[in-house]
Structure formats: C-alpha cells, structure tokens
Amino acid sequence: MILATVQYIEGKRIAEYLGIVTGTDMYAMTVPTKKCNEMLRISMEKVTHQLVLSAEAVGADAVIGVTFSVMENMWLVATGTAV
C-alpha cells in the first residue's frame, strides 16, 4: 500500500478515486511529556494501520492526500483519498 501526503504519485496513473478513508485513535495527554510522545507515536501507528485497512477494504492500491490531525487533545485522526 502506498501512502502519500501529496495528491498524486509521480509515475503512477490514478485509474479511479474510491473515496475518503480514515483511521482514528484516542490517547491520553495526562502523562509526562516523554511518555506522551511515545503514546502519540503508537497512536500514529494505529491510525495509519486503520487507514490502510480502510483503503484495502475498498480495493485501493494507494491513499493520497494523507493528513494527521489531533482533535480535542485526545483523538488522532488520519484521512486520505483511496485510489
């Protein structure tokens, strides 16, 4: 699975846009900063994995326009367009 923050992948042709895919995870910010950074890294791995699973479920070969957002200090959300 190819994940890209850009809207196209050089050398590849987009045959079909399959829709928006997402991954989400909740994490706690009530721990010391060093531990919080580790929890955020783990959360990013989880949402990336969910994003890939969502893309595979719709038959995608790649996800373009991938973004990560922290929502209300507890939710990490990854979104992108499955192609």
MDAnalysis code that builds the backbone (N, CA, C; Angstrom):
import MDAnalysis as mda
import numpy as np

u = mda.Universe.empty(249, n_residues=83, atom_resindex=np.repeat(np.arange(83), 3), trajectory=True)
u.add_TopologyAttr("name", ["N", "CA", "C"] * 83)
u.add_TopologyAttr("resid", np.arange(1, 84))
u.add_TopologyAttr("resname", ["MET", "ILE", "LEU", "ALA", "THR", "VAL", "GLN", "TYR", "ILE", "GLU", "GLY", "LYS", "ARG", "ILE", "ALA", "GLU", "TYR", "LEU", "GLY", "ILE", "VAL", "THR", "GLY", "THR", "ASP", "MET", "TYR", "ALA", "MET", "THR", "VAL", "PRO", "THR", "LYS", "LYS", "CYS", "ASN", "GLU", "MET", "LEU", "ARG", "ILE", "SER", "MET", "GLU", "LYS", "VAL", "THR", "HIS", "GLN", "LEU", "VAL", "LEU", "SER", "ALA", "GLU", "ALA", "VAL", "GLY", "ALA", "ASP", "ALA", "VAL", "ILE", "GLY", "VAL", "THR", "PHE", "SER", "VAL", "MET", "GLU", "ASN", "MET", "TRP", "LEU", "VAL", "ALA", "THR", "GLY", "THR", "ALA", "VAL"])
u.atoms.positions = np.array([
    [0.857, -1.183, 0.000],
    [0.000, 0.000, 0.000],
    [0.894, 1.234, 0.000],
    [0.633, 2.143, -0.922],
    [1.360, 3.408, -0.984],
    [0.557, 4.460, -0.224],
    [1.216, 5.174, 0.689],
    [0.607, 6.295, 1.400],
    [1.389, 7.544, 1.018],
    [0.674, 8.608, 0.640],
    [1.347, 9.843, 0.228],
    [0.577, 11.059, 0.730],
    [1.321, 12.074, 1.127],
    [0.686, 13.317, 1.566],
    [0.327, 14.204, 0.387],
    [0.839, 13.903, -0.786],
    [0.560, 14.676, -1.998],
    [-0.675, 14.128, -2.709],
    [-1.150, 14.854, -3.711],
    [-2.374, 14.476, -4.419],
    [-2.132, 13.558, -5.617],
    [-0.884, 13.262, -5.899],
    [-0.557, 12.347, -6.987],
    [0.753, 11.648, -6.653],
    [1.020, 10.547, -7.335],
    [2.256, 9.802, -7.140],
    [2.968, 9.770, -8.479],
    [4.124, 10.392, -8.527],
    [4.858, 10.514, -9.775],
    [5.092, 9.144, -10.404],
    [4.808, 9.055, -11.683],
    [4.987, 7.811, -12.411],
    [3.807, 6.854, -12.316],
    [2.794, 7.220, -11.567],
    [1.602, 6.377, -11.416],
    [0.386, 7.114, -11.959],
    [-0.511, 6.378, -12.567],
    [-1.756, 6.945, -13.074],
    [-2.885, 6.545, -12.141],
    [-3.712, 7.517, -11.768],
    [-4.870, 7.225, -10.919],
    [-6.014, 6.787, -11.822],
    [-6.394, 5.530, -11.693],
    [-7.453, 4.979, -12.532],
    [-8.836, 5.294, -11.970],
    [-8.927, 5.368, -10.638],
    [-10.237, 5.576, -10.024],
    [-10.069, 6.129, -8.612],
    [-10.901, 7.099, -8.278],
    [-10.961, 7.615, -6.913],
    [-12.028, 6.810, -6.176],
    [-11.650, 6.169, -5.086],
    [-12.551, 5.261, -4.384],
    [-13.196, 5.881, -3.153],
    [-12.799, 7.084, -2.800],
    [-13.426, 7.774, -1.675],
    [-12.476, 8.065, -0.534],
    [-13.000, 8.732, 0.469],
    [-12.238, 9.116, 1.646],
    [-12.152, 7.934, 2.605],
    [-10.958, 7.720, 3.138],
    [-10.753, 6.687, 4.147],
    [-10.175, 7.349, 5.398],
    [-10.424, 6.736, 6.546],
    [-9.975, 7.325, 7.809],
    [-9.441, 6.268, 8.762],
    [-8.713, 6.741, 9.740],
    [-8.284, 5.931, 10.878],
    [-8.337, 6.838, 12.094],
    [-8.777, 6.337, 13.236],
    [-8.862, 7.153, 14.446],
    [-8.346, 6.375, 15.648],
    [-7.858, 7.127, 16.624],
    [-7.436, 6.512, 17.879],
    [-7.517, 7.565, 18.979],
    [-7.844, 7.121, 20.167],
    [-7.908, 8.001, 21.332],
    [-6.663, 7.752, 22.177],
    [-6.057, 8.835, 22.659],
    [-4.916, 8.688, 23.548],
    [-5.018, 9.714, 24.665],
    [-4.343, 9.458, 25.764],
    [-4.432, 10.337, 26.937],
    [-3.251, 11.303, 26.972],
    [-3.522, 12.541, 27.365],
    [-2.486, 13.566, 27.479],
    [-2.139, 13.839, 28.939],
    [-2.515, 12.974, 29.849],
    [-2.346, 13.233, 31.282],
    [-1.085, 12.596, 31.840],
    [-0.172, 12.204, 30.977],
    [1.079, 11.575, 31.407],
    [2.235, 12.531, 31.143],
    [3.424, 12.282, 31.719],
    [4.572, 13.153, 31.463],
    [4.886, 13.266, 29.971],
    [5.506, 14.353, 29.573],
    [5.751, 14.664, 28.162],
    [6.465, 13.542, 27.427],
    [7.510, 12.984, 28.000],
    [8.249, 11.904, 27.329],
    [7.330, 10.731, 27.031],
    [6.516, 10.339, 27.986],
    [5.575, 9.235, 27.797],
    [4.491, 9.618, 26.783],
    [4.066, 10.878, 26.817],
    [3.044, 11.355, 25.888],
    [3.534, 11.241, 24.441],
    [4.797, 11.574, 24.199],
    [5.360, 11.456, 22.856],
    [5.336, 10.021, 22.374],
    [5.647, 9.092, 23.258],
    [5.609, 7.672, 22.911],
    [4.179, 7.225, 22.623],
    [3.241, 7.688, 23.433],
    [1.831, 7.331, 23.214],
    [1.334, 7.895, 21.887],
    [1.758, 9.095, 21.534],
    [1.361, 9.696, 20.264],
    [1.949, 8.910, 19.094],
    [3.203, 8.471, 19.218],
    [3.828, 7.662, 18.165],
    [3.058, 6.355, 17.966],
    [2.696, 5.702, 19.055],
    [1.932, 4.457, 18.975],
    [0.559, 4.721, 18.356],
    [-0.069, 5.811, 18.752],
    [-1.369, 6.178, 18.204],
    [-1.270, 6.433, 16.699],
    [-0.184, 7.080, 16.252],
    [0.005, 7.322, 14.816],
    [0.137, 6.006, 14.051],
    [0.830, 5.042, 14.648],
    [0.948, 3.727, 14.009],
    [-0.424, 3.066, 13.888],
    [-1.233, 3.178, 14.927],
    [-2.572, 2.583, 14.908],
    [-3.455, 3.218, 13.837],
    [-3.472, 4.555, 13.777],
    [-4.358, 5.200, 12.796],
    [-3.865, 4.951, 11.376],
    [-2.560, 4.856, 11.194],
    [-2.026, 4.534, 9.864],
    [-2.448, 3.129, 9.457],
    [-2.381, 2.194, 10.384],
    [-2.810, 0.822, 10.101],
    [-4.308, 0.786, 9.759],
    [-5.118, 1.520, 10.512],
    [-6.554, 1.589, 10.228],
    [-6.815, 2.213, 8.861],
    [-6.039, 3.229, 8.516],
    [-6.176, 3.880, 7.209],
    [-5.904, 2.877, 6.088],
    [-4.857, 2.100, 6.244],
    [-4.519, 1.073, 5.247],
    [-5.629, 0.027, 5.157],
    [-6.139, -0.433, 6.293],
    [-7.220, -1.427, 6.277],
    [-8.471, -0.881, 5.591],
    [-8.787, 0.380, 5.855],
    [-9.950, 1.013, 5.215],
    [-9.752, 1.096, 3.708],
    [-8.542, 1.436, 3.293],
    [-8.244, 1.530, 1.861],
    [-8.296, 0.160, 1.191],
    [-7.744, -0.834, 1.841],
    [-7.785, -2.191, 1.287],
    [-9.219, -2.690, 1.164],
    [-10.079, -2.304, 2.101],
    [-11.475, -2.743, 2.086],
    [-12.230, -2.243, 0.863],
    [-11.794, -1.117, 0.295],
    [-12.459, -0.592, -0.906],
    [-11.670, -0.907, -2.174],
    [-10.622, -1.726, -2.043],
    [-9.855, -2.166, -3.199],
    [-8.800, -1.187, -3.674],
    [-8.328, -0.318, -2.802],
    [-7.339, 0.694, -3.184],
    [-5.928, 0.118, -3.246],
    [-5.108, 0.744, -4.090],
    [-3.681, 0.436, -4.167],
    [-2.856, 1.484, -3.429],
    [-3.487, 2.641, -3.170],
    [-2.770, 3.742, -2.525],
    [-3.769, 4.665, -1.830],
    [-3.229, 5.506, -0.938],
    [-4.006, 6.575, -0.320],
    [-3.216, 7.862, -0.539],
    [-3.858, 8.850, -1.154],
    [-3.200, 10.127, -1.416],
    [-3.805, 11.214, -0.531],
    [-3.083, 12.309, -0.392],
    [-3.582, 13.421, 0.409],
    [-3.725, 13.074, 1.877],
    [-2.848, 12.224, 2.394],
    [-2.943, 11.778, 3.778],
    [-2.617, 12.939, 4.728],
    [-3.483, 13.121, 5.728],
    [-3.240, 14.115, 6.774],
    [-3.487, 13.482, 8.137],
    [-2.803, 14.008, 9.133],
    [-3.000, 13.604, 10.524],
    [-3.436, 14.830, 11.296],
    [-4.476, 14.691, 12.120],
    [-4.983, 15.803, 12.921],
    [-5.215, 15.338, 14.346],
    [-4.898, 16.217, 15.301],
    [-5.209, 15.958, 16.702],
    [-6.480, 16.730, 17.011],
    [-7.480, 16.025, 17.480],
    [-8.777, 16.621, 17.763],
    [-9.024, 16.642, 19.267],
    [-9.338, 17.792, 19.796],
    [-9.724, 17.952, 21.203],
    [-8.758, 17.288, 22.176],
    [-7.460, 17.317, 21.861],
    [-6.390, 16.807, 22.725],
    [-6.462, 15.331, 23.067],
    [-7.388, 14.598, 22.482],
    [-7.472, 13.179, 22.816],
    [-7.616, 12.260, 21.606],
    [-8.014, 12.782, 20.476],
    [-8.239, 11.960, 19.294],
    [-7.205, 12.277, 18.231],
    [-6.625, 11.251, 17.652],
    [-5.778, 11.408, 16.494],
    [-6.547, 10.837, 15.301],
    [-6.638, 11.617, 14.239],
    [-7.409, 11.222, 13.061],
    [-6.509, 11.291, 11.835],
    [-6.498, 10.235, 11.039],
    [-5.814, 10.222, 9.753],
    [-6.875, 10.123, 8.666],
    [-6.748, 10.929, 7.628],
    [-7.663, 10.855, 6.494],
    [-6.879, 10.908, 5.198],
    [-7.491, 10.416, 4.150],
    [-6.889, 10.454, 2.828],
    [-7.897, 9.972, 1.806],
    [-7.493, 10.023, 0.546],
    [-8.340, 9.570, -0.551],
    [-7.804, 8.246, -1.086],
    [-8.635, 7.232, -1.055],
    [-8.271, 5.914, -1.572],
    [-8.331, 5.931, -3.092],
    [-7.257, 5.430, -3.714],
    [-7.211, 5.377, -5.179],
    [-6.693, 4.012, -5.620],
])
